[in-house]
Amino acid sequence: MKRSDPRSGVILVTVLWSIALLSALAMSASVTFRGFAGVMAVERNRVQGDALLSAGLETAAGIITALGDAPLPDVEERVNLATGSVRTRLSDEGGRIDIGKAPAEVLAAMLRSVGASESAAKDVAQRIVERRYPNNAARPNTELRPAGGAAATPGTGQPLTPETAQPFSDLRQLQLVPGMRPEWVAAIAPLATVFGGETINPLTAPPGVIAALPGIAKAQADAFVRARRSSSVDVDRLMRLVEPARRFLVVKPVRVVSVELMAELANGYSVGARSVIVALPQDSLPYRVLVWTPVPSPRLL
């Protein structure tokens, strides 16, 4: 009787292990490839979405340039490209109340319009002014300050110096002002800016800004907004409608603009951003980006 070779069993086991190993490697490679393909798809969507947002920003800059010295109306543009579309909405920052430059009287009136009491509005407005750089064009407004004494760093009693001053680069910094309530900060967000000036452009100011000006009743604000919609606006007549606040209003060219962007690819992927850009006549660049904030869930209201 012929004996079987014991080495054949070892060879068989080796072959089976090799087959199993090759199967595992093939499965791993397949999973890795699918994962890589998924990553590449996500990256492609991101790149194409960013390109659409850039196209929207270029569109916004073109609109500003084409305006010249004309006021910026409510503008929403849609640009369609091969990869998708982008919607762009513009608004003039010069039509809002600048918390870093507006007089304390205007700040106090704005705070009263969102629910602050007379005394709280005056106190918080003065604290806002005192947190500015001392060399800011808008010096502390003594009209709301108790008689006597120079501006002091809030809470210290010490003179305001470049080292102790706290400028505003974001509206959320208002939450650091003593006496300021979070609900007031949220309510004034559509009315305020850090990219405006000492005065407000009445031709581009939102209705809420006009209604928040010192000495302006709701009926006056409503009449002003209605008259402003006329195809042939008489600026002098328009300003007479808000005479009590006229000294805070100046018609000026649009230079700094807030831009809301929403891009959508053909496959449904969407991405958004909020930006602030400035376009100056003598600048070497057509426009400059001051703020760029991605929006996780883009939506143009």
Backbone hydrogen bonds in HBPLUS format (Angstrom, degrees):
<---DONOR---> <-ACCEPTOR-->    atom                        ^
c    i                          cat <-CA-CA->   ^        H-A-AA   ^      H-
h    n   atom  resd res      DA  || num        DHA   H-A  angle D-A-AA Bond
n    s   type  num  typ     dist DA aas  dist angle  dist       angle   num
A0008-SER N   A0005-ASP O   3.08 MM   3  5.76 156.5  2.14 118.3 124.3     1
A0011-ILE N   A0007-ARG O   2.99 MM   4  6.30 156.4  2.05 150.7 157.4     2
A0012-LEU N   A0008-SER O   2.98 MM   4  6.17 156.0  2.04 143.8 149.9     3
A0013-VAL N   A0009-GLY O   3.03 MM   4  6.27 163.8  2.05 149.3 152.9     4
A0014-THR N   A0010-VAL O   2.96 MM   4  6.16 156.5  2.02 145.8 152.9     5
A0015-VAL N   A0011-ILE O   2.92 MM   4  6.16 156.8  1.97 149.8 155.9     6
A0016-LEU N   A0012-LEU O   2.96 MM   4  6.23 162.7  1.99 152.5 156.9     7
A0017-TRP N   A0013-VAL O   2.90 MM   4  6.14 160.5  1.94 151.3 156.4     8
A0018-SER N   A0014-THR O   2.93 MM   4  6.13 151.9  2.01 145.2 153.4     9
A0019-ILE N   A0015-VAL O   2.93 MM   4  6.24 156.9  1.98 151.1 157.0    10
A0020-ALA N   A0016-LEU O   2.96 MM   4  6.22 161.6  1.99 149.2 154.2    11
A0021-LEU N   A0017-TRP O   2.87 MM   4  6.06 156.8  1.92 146.9 153.3    12
A0022-LEU N   A0018-SER O   2.88 MM   4  6.10 161.7  1.91 150.3 155.2    13
A0023-SER N   A0019-ILE O   2.94 MM   4  6.15 153.5  2.01 147.7 155.1    14
A0024-ALA N   A0020-ALA O   2.98 MM   4  6.24 156.0  2.04 146.4 152.6    15
A0025-LEU N   A0021-LEU O   2.90 MM   4  6.19 158.2  1.94 150.7 156.9    16
A0026-ALA N   A0022-LEU O   2.90 MM   4  6.08 153.9  1.96 144.7 152.0    17
A0027-MET N   A0023-SER O   2.93 MM   4  6.17 158.4  1.98 148.7 154.3    18
A0028-SER N   A0024-ALA O   2.88 MM   4  6.08 159.6  1.92 147.8 153.9    19
A0029-ALA N   A0025-LEU O   2.87 MM   4  6.05 157.9  1.92 146.3 152.4    20
A0030-SER N   A0026-ALA O   2.96 MM   4  6.16 151.3  2.04 142.8 150.7    21
A0031-VAL N   A0027-MET O   2.96 MM   4  6.26 162.0  2.00 153.4 157.1    22
A0032-THR N   A0028-SER O   2.88 MM   4  6.06 163.6  1.91 151.4 156.4    23
A0033-PHE N   A0029-ALA O   2.88 MM   4  6.00 156.6  1.93 145.5 151.9    24
A0034-ARG N   A0030-SER O   2.99 MM   4  6.25 160.3  2.03 148.8 153.9    25
A0035-GLY N   A0031-VAL O   2.92 MM   4  6.18 157.8  1.97 149.6 156.0    26
A0036-PHE N   A0032-THR O   2.83 MM   4  6.05 156.9  1.88 148.9 155.7    27
A0037-ALA N   A0033-PHE O   2.80 MM   4  6.02 158.9  1.85 150.3 156.3    28
A0038-GLY N   A0034-ARG O   2.94 MM   4  6.17 150.4  2.03 143.3 151.3    29
A0039-VAL N   A0035-GLY O   2.94 MM   4  6.23 156.0  2.00 148.2 154.4    30
A0040-MET N   A0036-PHE O   2.89 MM   4  6.15 159.1  1.93 151.3 157.1    31
A0041-ALA N   A0037-ALA O   2.98 MM   4  6.21 148.3  2.08 142.3 150.7    32
A0042-VAL N   A0038-GLY O   3.05 MM   4  6.33 159.1  2.10 149.1 153.9    33
A0043-GLU N   A0039-VAL O   2.92 MM   4  6.16 161.1  1.96 151.1 156.7    34
A0044-ARG N   A0040-MET O   2.85 MM   4  6.01 153.9  1.92 144.5 151.7    35
A0045-ASN N   A0041-ALA O   2.99 MM   4  6.25 157.0  2.05 146.7 152.5    36
A0046-ARG N   A0042-VAL O   2.98 MM   4  6.25 156.8  2.03 147.7 154.3    37
A0047-VAL N   A0043-GLU O   2.94 MM   4  6.18 164.7  1.97 153.4 156.8    38
A0048-GLN N   A0044-ARG O   2.98 MM   4  6.13 167.8  2.00 151.6 155.2    39
A0049-GLY N   A0045-ASN O   2.81 MM   4  5.89 153.9  1.88 146.5 154.6    40
A0050-ASP N   A0046-ARG O   2.89 MM   4  6.08 159.5  1.93 150.4 155.5    41
A0051-ALA N   A0047-VAL O   2.99 MM   4  6.22 150.6  2.07 143.6 151.9    42
A0052-LEU N   A0048-GLN O   3.06 MM   4  6.34 150.5  2.15 143.8 150.9    43
A0053-LEU N   A0049-GLY O   3.00 MM   4  6.34 155.4  2.07 148.4 155.2    44
A0054-SER N   A0050-ASP O   2.96 MM   4  6.23 154.6  2.02 147.3 154.0    45
A0055-ALA N   A0051-ALA O   3.01 MM   4  6.30 149.0  2.11 140.9 149.5    46
A0056-GLY N   A0052-LEU O   2.94 MM   4  6.29 149.1  2.04 146.7 155.2    47
A0057-LEU N   A0053-LEU O   2.95 MM   4  6.28 150.4  2.04 147.0 155.0    48
A0058-GLU N   A0054-SER O   2.94 MM   4  6.22 156.6  2.00 149.4 155.4    49
A0059-THR N   A0055-ALA O   2.98 MM   4  6.21 150.3  2.07 141.7 150.1    50
A0060-ALA N   A0056-GLY O   2.99 MM   4  6.29 154.7  2.06 145.1 151.4    51
A0061-ALA N   A0057-LEU O   3.00 MM   4  6.30 159.3  2.04 150.7 155.6    52
A0062-GLY N   A0058-GLU O   2.97 MM   4  6.21 152.1  2.05 145.6 153.3    53
A0063-ILE N   A0059-THR O   3.01 MM   4  6.33 148.8  2.11 148.1 156.3    54
A0064-ILE N   A0060-ALA O   3.09 MM   4  6.43 158.4  2.14 151.1 156.1    55
A0065-THR N   A0061-ALA O   3.04 MM   4  6.27 164.4  2.06 150.2 154.2    56
A0066-ALA N   A0062-GLY O   2.96 MM   4  6.11 158.0  2.01 145.5 151.6    57
A0067-LEU N   A0063-ILE O   3.10 MM   4  6.29 133.6  2.33 141.1 152.5    58
A0067-LEU N   A0064-ILE O   3.16 MM   3  5.24 134.2  2.38  96.9 109.3    59
A0070-ALA N   A0067-LEU O   3.11 MM   3  5.24 163.8  2.14 124.3 124.7    60
A0090-LEU N   A0075-VAL O   3.13 MM  15  5.63 157.6  2.18 148.5 154.4    61
A0077-GLU N   A0088-THR O   2.78 MM  11  5.13 149.7  1.87 149.4 156.1    62
A0088-THR N   A0077-GLU O   2.74 MM  11  5.13 160.8  1.78 156.5 161.7    63
A0079-VAL N   A0086-VAL O   2.90 MM   7  5.35 165.7  1.92 153.8 157.8    64
A0086-VAL N   A0079-VAL O   2.92 MM   7  5.35 151.4  2.00 147.2 156.6    65
A0081-LEU N   A0084-GLY O   2.73 MM   3  5.31 171.3  1.73 174.1 176.7    66
A0084-GLY N   A0081-LEU O   3.28 MM   3  5.31 138.7  2.46  98.3 109.3    67
A0266-ALA N   A0083-THR O   3.18 MM 183  6.19 142.3  2.33 149.1 144.0    68
A0085-SER N   A0264-GLU O   2.96 MM 179  5.52 158.7  2.01 151.7 155.9    69
A0264-GLU N   A0085-SER O   2.85 MM 179  5.52 161.7  1.88 163.2 167.7    70
A0087-ARG N   A0262-MET O   2.83 MM 175  5.28 163.0  1.86 149.6 151.7    71
A0262-MET N   A0087-ARG O   3.05 MM 175  5.28 149.0  2.15 146.7 152.6    72
A0089-ARG N   A0260-GLU O   2.92 MM 171  5.09 156.6  1.98 146.5 152.8    73
A0260-GLU N   A0089-ARG O   2.88 MM 171  5.09 162.9  1.91 148.7 154.4    74
A0091-SER N   A0258-SER O   3.01 MM 167  5.27 139.1  2.18 147.2 154.9    75
A0258-SER N   A0091-SER O   2.81 MM 167  5.27 161.9  1.84 167.6 167.1    76
A0095-GLY N   A0092-ASP O   3.21 MM   3  5.59 162.5  2.24 107.1 112.5    77
A0093-GLU N   A0256-VAL O   3.00 MM 163  5.64 159.6  2.05 143.6 148.3    78
A0096-ARG N   A0093-GLU O   3.16 MM   3  5.56 162.0  2.19 116.0 117.6    79
A0201-ASN N   A0094-GLY O   2.95 MM 107  5.75 163.6  1.98 135.8 139.9    80
A0097-ILE N   A0191-LEU O   2.91 MM  94  6.21 167.7  1.93 155.3 153.8    81
A0193-THR N   A0097-ILE O   2.92 MM  96  5.92 140.7  2.08 141.5 138.4    82
A0101-LYS N   A0098-ASP O   3.19 MM   3  5.43 160.1  2.24 107.2 113.2    83
A0102-ALA N   A0098-ASP O   2.82 MM   4  5.37 164.6  1.85 155.4 157.7    84
A0099-ILE N   A0193-THR O   3.07 MM  94  6.37 152.2  2.14 173.4 174.2    85
A0106-VAL N   A0103-PRO O   3.03 MM   3  5.45 126.5  2.33 107.4 119.8    86
A0107-LEU N   A0103-PRO O   3.13 MM   4  6.53 160.6  2.17 152.0 157.8    87
A0108-ALA N   A0104-ALA O   2.84 MM   4  6.01 161.2  1.87 153.0 157.7    88
A0109-ALA N   A0105-GLU O   3.09 MM   4  6.26 156.3  2.15 139.3 145.6    89
A0110-MET N   A0106-VAL O   2.96 MM   4  6.19 155.5  2.02 149.1 155.8    90
A0111-LEU N   A0107-LEU O   2.98 MM   4  6.25 155.6  2.04 148.6 155.0    91
A0112-ARG N   A0108-ALA O   2.92 MM   4  6.21 153.7  1.99 148.3 155.8    92
A0113-SER N   A0109-ALA O   3.01 MM   4  6.24 145.3  2.13 141.5 150.8    93
A0114-VAL N   A0111-LEU O   3.17 MM   3  5.37 146.9  2.29 101.0 110.4    94
A0116-ALA N   A0111-LEU O   3.04 MM   5  5.49 160.2  2.08 146.6 140.5    95
A0115-GLY N   A0112-ARG O   3.14 MM   3  5.23 166.3  2.16 108.6 110.7    96
A0121-ALA N   A0117-SER O   2.82 MM   4  5.86 161.5  1.85 155.7 161.0    97
A0122-LYS N   A0118-GLU O   3.14 MM   4  6.32 161.7  2.17 146.6 150.9    98
A0123-ASP N   A0119-SER O   3.03 MM   4  6.18 162.7  2.06 148.1 153.2    99
A0124-VAL N   A0120-ALA O   2.91 MM   4  6.01 173.9  1.91 155.6 157.4   100
A0125-ALA N   A0121-ALA O   2.93 MM   4  5.90 158.4  1.98 144.6 151.5   101
A0126-GLN N   A0122-LYS O   3.06 MM   4  6.18 156.5  2.12 144.1 149.8   102
A0127-ARG N   A0123-ASP O   3.07 MM   4  6.35 151.5  2.15 144.6 152.8   103
A0128-ILE N   A0124-VAL O   2.90 MM   4  6.18 150.3  1.99 149.6 157.7   104
A0129-VAL N   A0125-ALA O   3.10 MM   4  6.41 159.8  2.15 147.6 152.0   105
A0130-GLU N   A0126-GLN O   3.00 MM   4  6.22 152.9  2.07 145.2 152.7   106
A0131-ARG N   A0128-ILE O   3.19 MM   3  5.41 151.3  2.27 103.6 112.1   107
A0132-ARG N   A0129-VAL O   3.23 MM   3  5.68 167.0  2.24 115.0 117.8   108
A0166-GLN N   A0131-ARG O   2.91 MM  35  4.96 131.3  2.16 120.7 135.6   109
A0136-ASN N   A0133-TYR O   3.07 MM   3  5.31 162.8  2.10 114.2 116.5   110
A0145-ARG N   A0142-THR O   3.13 MM   3  4.78 156.9  2.18  97.0 104.1   111
A0160-LEU N   A0151-ALA O   3.29 MM   9  5.92 146.8  2.41 130.0 127.5   112
A0153-THR N   A0158-GLN O   2.67 MM   5  5.57 155.6  1.72 163.7 171.5   113
A0156-THR N   A0153-THR O   3.05 MM   3  5.66 164.5  2.07 145.0 145.2   114
A0164-THR N   A0161-THR O   3.07 MM   3  5.24 127.4  2.36 101.8 115.0   115
A0165-ALA N   A0161-THR O   2.81 MM   4  5.77 138.1  1.98 159.5 170.5   116
A0173-GLN N   A0170-ASP O   3.03 MM   3  5.69 159.5  2.07 117.3 123.5   117
A0174-LEU N   A0171-LEU O   2.99 MM   3  5.77 167.1  2.01 121.4 125.6   118
A0175-GLN N   A0172-ARG O   3.14 MM   3  5.89 164.1  2.17 118.0 122.0   119
A0176-LEU N   A0173-GLN O   3.00 MM   3  5.58 162.0  2.04 115.5 121.1   120
A0177-VAL N   A0174-LEU O   3.02 MM   3  5.38 161.9  2.05 112.6 118.5   121
A0180-MET N   A0177-VAL O   3.08 MM   3  5.63 163.9  2.11 138.4 141.4   122
A0184-TRP N   A0181-ARG O   3.03 MM   3  5.36 132.2  2.27 105.7 118.4   123
A0185-VAL N   A0181-ARG O   3.22 MM   4  6.64 156.1  2.28 152.8 159.4   124
A0186-ALA N   A0182-PRO O   3.04 MM   4  6.35 161.3  2.08 152.9 157.3   125
A0187-ALA N   A0183-GLU O   3.04 MM   4  6.10 150.2  2.13 134.8 143.0   126
A0188-ILE N   A0184-TRP O   2.97 MM   4  6.15 149.7  2.07 152.1 158.4   127
A0191-LEU N   A0188-ILE O   2.83 MM   3  5.09 142.8  1.97 110.9 123.2   128
A0192-ALA N   A0188-ILE O   2.96 MM   4  5.92 134.0  2.18 162.2 176.3   129
A0200-ILE N   A0248-PHE O   2.94 MM  48  6.31 156.6  2.00 149.6 156.2   130
A0250-VAL N   A0200-ILE O   2.92 MM  50  5.92 158.3  1.97 140.8 147.5   131
A0204-THR N   A0201-ASN O   3.29 MM   3  5.76 155.8  2.35 111.6 118.0   132
A0205-ALA N   A0201-ASN O   3.08 MM   4  5.99 123.3  2.42 149.0 164.4   133
A0209-VAL N   A0206-PRO O   2.91 MM   3  5.36 134.3  2.12 112.4 124.6   134
A0210-ILE N   A0206-PRO O   3.32 MM   4  6.78 157.1  2.38 155.0 160.9   135
A0211-ALA N   A0207-PRO O   3.01 MM   4  6.27 161.6  2.05 152.7 157.8   136
A0212-ALA N   A0208-GLY O   3.09 MM   4  6.12 126.1  2.40 129.9 142.7   137
A0212-ALA N   A0209-VAL O   3.07 MM   3  5.03 134.5  2.29  95.1 108.1   138
A0213-LEU N   A0210-ILE O   3.32 MM   3  5.53 166.7  2.34 107.6 111.5   139
A0216-ILE N   A0213-LEU O   3.32 MM   3  5.75 159.3  2.36 137.0 133.9   140
A0220-GLN N   A0217-ALA O   3.10 MM   3  5.30 118.4  2.50 100.4 114.9   141
A0221-ALA N   A0217-ALA O   3.02 MM   4  6.37 161.2  2.06 155.5 161.0   142
A0222-ASP N   A0218-LYS O   2.86 MM   4  6.11 161.1  1.90 155.9 160.8   143
A0223-ALA N   A0219-ALA O   3.00 MM   4  6.17 158.8  2.04 145.0 150.7   144
A0224-PHE N   A0220-GLN O   2.91 MM   4  6.12 154.5  1.98 148.5 155.8   145
A0225-VAL N   A0221-ALA O   2.99 MM   4  6.24 164.1  2.02 152.5 155.7   146
A0226-ARG N   A0222-ASP O   3.02 MM   4  6.23 158.2  2.07 148.5 154.4   147
A0227-ALA N   A0223-ALA O   3.00 MM   4  6.16 161.8  2.03 147.5 152.4   148
A0228-ARG N   A0224-PHE O   2.90 MM   4  6.08 146.8  2.01 147.9 157.8   149
A0229-ARG N   A0226-ARG O   3.24 MM   3  5.45 140.6  2.41  99.7 110.0   150
A0230-SER N   A0227-ALA O   3.18 MM   3  5.57 162.1  2.22 110.0 115.5   151
A0238-LEU N   A0234-ASP O   2.85 MM   4  6.02 155.7  1.91 154.0 162.2   152
A0239-MET N   A0235-VAL O   2.85 MM   4  6.07 157.0  1.90 153.8 158.8   153
A0240-ARG N   A0236-ASP O   3.15 MM   4  6.40 143.6  2.29 141.7 150.9   154
A0241-LEU N   A0238-LEU O   3.12 MM   3  5.49 143.8  2.26 104.6 114.6   155
A0242-VAL N   A0239-MET O   3.07 MM   3  5.45 150.2  2.16 107.2 115.8   156
A0245-ALA N   A0242-VAL O   3.00 MM   3  5.77 146.9  2.11 124.6 133.0   157
A0246-ARG N   A0243-GLU O   3.09 MM   3  4.92 169.5  2.10 110.3 112.9   158
A0248-PHE N   A0245-ALA O   2.98 MM   3  5.66 160.5  2.02 122.1 128.4   159
A0249-LEU N   A0246-ARG O   3.05 MM   3  5.30 168.0  2.07 116.0 119.3   160
A0279-ALA N   A0255-ARG O   2.99 MM  24  5.42 157.9  2.04 150.3 156.7   161
A0257-VAL N   A0277-ILE O   2.90 MM  20  5.52 163.8  1.92 163.0 167.8   162
A0277-ILE N   A0257-VAL O   2.95 MM  20  5.52 159.2  2.00 158.8 160.6   163
A0259-VAL N   A0275-SER O   2.71 MM  16  5.07 172.4  1.72 153.2 154.1   164
A0275-SER N   A0259-VAL O   2.83 MM  16  5.07 163.0  1.86 152.5 157.8   165
A0261-LEU N   A0273-ALA O   2.89 MM  12  5.26 160.3  1.93 172.3 171.1   166
A0273-ALA N   A0261-LEU O   3.10 MM  12  5.26 153.8  2.18 134.7 137.5   167
A0263-ALA N   A0271-VAL O   2.79 MM   8  5.38 172.1  1.79 177.7 175.3   168
A0271-VAL N   A0263-ALA O   2.98 MM   8  5.38 154.0  2.04 147.0 153.1   169
A0265-LEU N   A0269-TYR O   2.75 MM   4  5.24 164.3  1.77 162.1 165.9   170
A0268-GLY N   A0265-LEU O   3.05 MM   3  5.39 163.2  2.08 114.8 117.4   171
A0295-VAL N   A0272-GLY O   2.96 MM  23  4.98 166.2  1.98 120.7 118.4   172
A0274-ARG N   A0293-THR O   2.81 MM  19  5.13 157.6  1.86 143.8 150.7   173
A0293-THR N   A0274-ARG O   2.78 MM  19  5.13 162.4  1.81 159.4 164.6   174
A0276-VAL N   A0291-VAL O   3.05 MM  15  4.95 148.9  2.15 127.0 129.6   175
A0290-LEU N   A0276-VAL O   2.70 MM  14  5.36 158.7  1.74 157.9 164.5   176
A0291-VAL N   A0276-VAL O   3.25 MM  15  4.95 153.2  2.33 133.3 135.1   177
A0278-VAL N   A0288-ARG O   2.88 MM  10  5.34 154.2  1.95 148.7 157.4   178
A0288-ARG N   A0278-VAL O   2.88 MM  10  5.34 151.9  1.95 148.3 157.8   179
A0283-ASP N   A0280-LEU O   3.23 MM   3  5.34 165.9  2.25 111.3 115.3   180
